[in-house]
C-alpha cells in the first residue's frame, strides 16, 4: 500500500425531499447563483420548481444557464464564465448529471482565471481559485457530485479532456433517489456502466497489499451487478435506486483510490470515441473495457483471477488462469448485454475508419495512457481493433 492523503469536504445530503435543503446550503456562499442544467427533464419531473422555490425562500437571485448536452461542450462553459462575470455571480448550482456538474466545475475554475479555461485541460495550468459549487444530482453515473475532476469536450478538433483539482469538489451535493426513478432504461444502464468502470479503473492496479480497498471495491461492484438489472425491472423502487445512487458517489469520491494507483486507460480511450461520435460515455466504456481486459490481463493474471473469483463468481480450477479470466470477461460482456449495452464498436455503427486517429489522439501530449500497462498509440490501436 502506498502513502496517501485523503481529502473530500463535500457535504452529502441524501434521501427523500432533500431538494428543500438547497436554499439554506446555497445561502452560505452568496446571494446570487448561476443555476446550470441541461434540457427539460428537471422541469418535467418537478426538480426545477423545487430548487427555484428553495433558492427564492432564501432571497437568492438566480441567473440561469441551461443547454448542457452529454459530453459537455467548451463553448457552453465559456458562455457560463461570461455570464458569471457579467452578473457577478457568487455561487454555481448544477442540477442534473455528470455532464452538467462537469460543465459547472469548468465554469467555476474559469471565472477567476484571466486566461482560457481550456488551459487547465490541456496545457498543465493549475487553478488557484474557483467559485464555490453545489449540486442537485438527478443521474447517478459520473460521481462528479463529490469528485475533484471534470471532463469537457472542445468542439474544434473533437478533443475530450480531463482536469482535476480539489477546488472543483462541490461544497454540497443533494442526492434524492426519487429523482432517478424517471430515467429511461438506456440512461439508467449507461449510468450503471459508468459507475462500474470507475470501480474497475481503481481495482486493476499493480500496487500490492491493498486488500482492504480491493474488498471495498469488490463489494461496490457486486452491489452494482445486483441492483442495476433490478432498476430496469422495477424502475420506481426507491430502495433499488438508493443503492445505485450511493454506490455511484462512493465509486468516484477518491476514497477507493487510497494507497493505490488506478489505471484509467479505458476512460482515456473512450473519451476519443465519444469525443468524435458523441455516444454516451457509459456505453463507450462497456465497449472499451472488455477489449482492454483482453489485451492487458497477462500483465498481472493473479489480479484478474481475483476479480474473476471474488466478483464474477468464476469457480473454475485455479490451475487454468487464462480460462478463468476469459470466462470473467465473457460474463462481464453478458452483463452489459443484459442491460442493453453495446459491447462492440460495430454495435453503435462505428467501423475501423477512424480508429488510428483515435489511438493517436488518446496519447497526444502524454505519450502513453494507463498504469496497469503503459499503452502506446499502437497498443490503443490494437485494443480498438479488439473492440470492433
N, C-alpha and C positions, 0 to 999 in steps of 0.2 A: 504494500500500500504506500502511495506517495504522500508527502506532506501536502496539506491543503489548508485553504481558508474558505470558510463558507459564510456568505452574507446574503440575506434576502429579506428586505424590510417590507415587502408587500403585505398589506393587511388584507386578509381574505374574509369576506362576508358571505357566508354560504347558507342557502336554504330558500324556502318559500317566501315570497313577497319582500325579498331583501332590496328590491329597487327603491323602496321608500327611504333607504338609508343614504342614497346618493347625494341628496342635497346637503345633509349635515356633514358628510365627508368632504364634499367639494368645497363647502364654505370655509374649511380650514386653510384653503390655499388661495383664495381670492374671491372677487365679486364679479368677474367676467370670464366666461368659459367658452371655449370652442367645442361645440358638440359635433363630433365626427362620426359618420356612419356610412353605410353602403346604400342599398336601394330601399324598397318599400316594405321589406319583410318586418322590420321592427315596428312599423306603423300598423301592419295587418294584425300582428299578434299582441298589440297593446303596450309593448315595452316603451315605445317612443312617448306616448302620453304619460305613462307613469314617471318616466325620467324628467320630462318637462315639468310636470306638477311638483316633483320633489325639488327641482332646482328653483322654480319660482317661489316655492314656500320659504326658501331661504333668501329671497331677494337677489338671486344671482342673474345677471344679464347674460343672455345666450346669443352666441354667434354660431350659425350652422354651416357645416360643410358636409354634404352627402356625396354620393357618387363613387365610393370606393368599390373597386372591382376585385375579383380574385386575382392574385398575383399583383399587388398594389403598384400603381404607376408613379414614377418620379414626378411627372407633370402635375399630378394632383397634390403631391407633397409640397411642391413649390408654390402651388396656389394656396395651400393651407398656411405656409410660412408667411406669405404676403398678407393674408387675411388676419393672422395673429398680430403681425406688426402694425397693420393699419388700424386695427381696433384695440390695440394694447391689451390683448388677452392675457389673463393671469394663469390660466389652467386649461388643460385639454382633457376632455372626457370622450373616450372611444366607446361606442356602443355597437357591438357586433362580434365578429370572429377575428381570427388571426390576421387577416388582411387589413381590416380596419385598425386593429391595435398596432400592427407594424407600421402602417402609414402614419398613425398618430405619434408613434415614437420618433419617426424620422422628422416630423414637423417639430416635435419638442426639442430635439437637439439642433435643428436648423434655425429656429427663430433667433437665438442669441449669437449665432455664428455669422461672421461677416462674409465668409466665402460661400462656395457652392456646397450644399448639403451632400452632394454626391462624393465629395472629397472623403467623407467618413467611410464610404462603402468601397472605394477603390484606391485611394491614394494614401492610406495609412494615417490620415489625420485623426487625432483623438479629441473628442468633445471635452470641453472644460466645464460646461454648464448646460442645463436644459430646463424647459418649463416643466412644472410638475404635471403628472398624468394620472388619470384614473380610468377604470374600465368597468363596463357592464357587459359581461360575456354572454353571448347567445349561441355560440357554436363551439363546443369542446373539440379541440383538434390541435391547434398550433402550440398551446401552452404559453402563448405570448402574454397572457394576463399577469404572469409573475416572473417572466424571464427577463434577461438582460440584453435581449437581441431583437433585431428587426431584419426583414428581408424585403427589398424593394427592387422593382424592375425598371430599367431605363429603356424607354421605347426605342430610341435610336441605338442601333446595334444589338437590340434584343438581349440585353445583359441583365441577369437577375443575380443580385449580390447581397451579402450578409454584412451587418455591422453589429457589434455588441459593446456595451458599456454599462456599468452599474447605474449610470444616470438614467438609463431607459427603464429601469424597473418601476412599474407603476406604484403609486403611493397606496392605492387600494384597488381591490377587484371584487365586484359584486357577482356572485355565481348563484343563479336561481335555476335549478334543473328543469323547472316547469317550462322555461322559455325554449328549451331544446326539444320539447315534445312535438313541435310543429315542423321540425326539419324534414325535408324529403329524404327518402331512404338512401338515395345516392350520396347526399351530403353527409348523412349520418355515417355511412360506410367509409367515405373519404376521410372523415374526421378520425374514425377508429384506426384507419391505416396510418395516418399521420402520428397518432399517439404511439402506436406500436413501433413505428420507425424511430421515434425519439428514444424509446426504451432500448431498442436493439443497437442503435448507434452507440449508446453508452456501454451496453453489455459486451460487445465484441471489442475487447481491449487486450493488449499484450502485457499489461501490468498484472503482476501476480499478487496473491494474498489479499484479494478484495472480495472475499466470500460474503461478508455482511451486505455490501451493496449489491453483489450478484443476486443474493436471495431476495432483496427488496425489489430489484428489477424483475426477477422471475415471478414474484407474487403479483406485481402490477401487470405483467404480460398475461398471466393466467386470468386475472380479472377481466382484461380486455377480450381475451379469447372466449370467455364465458358469457360476458354481457353484451358485446357488440351484436351477435346474432339475435339476442333477446330484444334488443332495441328495434330491430326490424320486424320482429314478430308482434311485439306489444309496444308500439312507439309512445304511448301515453302513460306508460308505467313510470311513475316518479322515482321509485327506488332504483330501477334499472338505469335511468338517466343520471341519477345522482352518482352511482358508482362510476360511470364513464366520465362524468364531468370532473370529479375529484381526481381520478386516475390521470386525466389529461393534464391537470395542473401539476401534480407530483412528478409526472414524467419529464417535465421541462423546466422546473424551477431551480435546477442545478444541485439539488440535494443528492440525486443519484449519480452525479459526476464525482463526488468526493473521493479523493485518493486514487483516482484512475484517469486514464486518457482515453476518451472515446474515439470513434473512427471518423464519421461524418462524410465519407466519400459518397455514399448513396445520395445524401442530400445535395452535395455539390453537383453530382451528375444529373440528378433530377431537375435542379434549377435550370440547367441548359435545355432540358426537354420542355418544361413549362414556360421558360422564357421565350422560346421560339413558337411553340404550338399552343400555349395558353391553356393546357389541360389542368385539371385540378391537381394540386400538389400531392394529396393522398393517393390519388390514382397513379400518378407518376412513380411514387415510392413503391407501390405494390408491383409495378413493373420492374423497377431497378433492383430492389433488394434481393430477390431470389437470384438474379443474374450475378450480382456482386458476390453473394454467398458461394455460388458455384465456382467462381473464379478465384476466390481467396482462401477457401477453407483449409487448404493444405498448409497454410502458414501457421496454423495452430489447431490441429484436429481435436485436441483434447477440449478446447473451449467449445467447439461446435458439438462435440459429443455431449458435453454437459448441457448445452442448450437443448439438444435433441431429447435427452433423457428427462431433464427436470421440467422443461416447458412443453415440449411436443409429445411427451409420453411414449417415446420410441423405446421398446424393450428388447431390441434385437441383441444377439450375442455381442459382448464387448470386444470380441476379437475381430469384428468386422466394422472398423471405424468408418470407412468410406460408405458402406451400406447404411449405417446408422444416420450419417449426416445427409446422404442423398434422400433418405426417407423423410427426415425432418424438413428438408426443403420442399419435398413433394407435398407434405402435409400443410406447410405454410401456404403454398400456392393454392391448394384446395380450399383452405380457409378464405383466402382472398376471393376466390371464385364464388364461394358460398355467400359472400357479402355482395356479390355482383360487381366485383372489381376486375379490371383488366390485369393480366399478368404478362402480356407481351405488347411490344410497341405496335404490332400489327392489329391488336385488338382495338386500338384507338386510331387506326388509319395512318400510322407513321411507318414509313419504309426506311430504307438504308440511304436515301438520297443525301441526308444532312448529318449522318452520324459522325463522320470525320470532323465536320465543323463543330459539332457539339463536344466531341472529345478534345479538340484543340482549345476551345473556349473554356472548358472546365478547368484547365490548368493555367490559363492565361494569367501572367503576372506572379505565379507562385510555383510553377514547375511540376508539382505533384499535388495530388489530393489524397486524403485519407491517412490514417495512422496504423491501423491493423496491418495493412500493407501499403507502402507508399506507391501510389499509382501514377504512372506517366500517361501522357496522351495516348500512347499506343495501348496501354493497359485498359484505359477507359473505352477506347475503340472496341477492344475485344469484349468487354462487358456489354456494351451496347449491341454488339453482334449477337451475343448470347440472349439478349432481351428481344430480339426480333421475332 
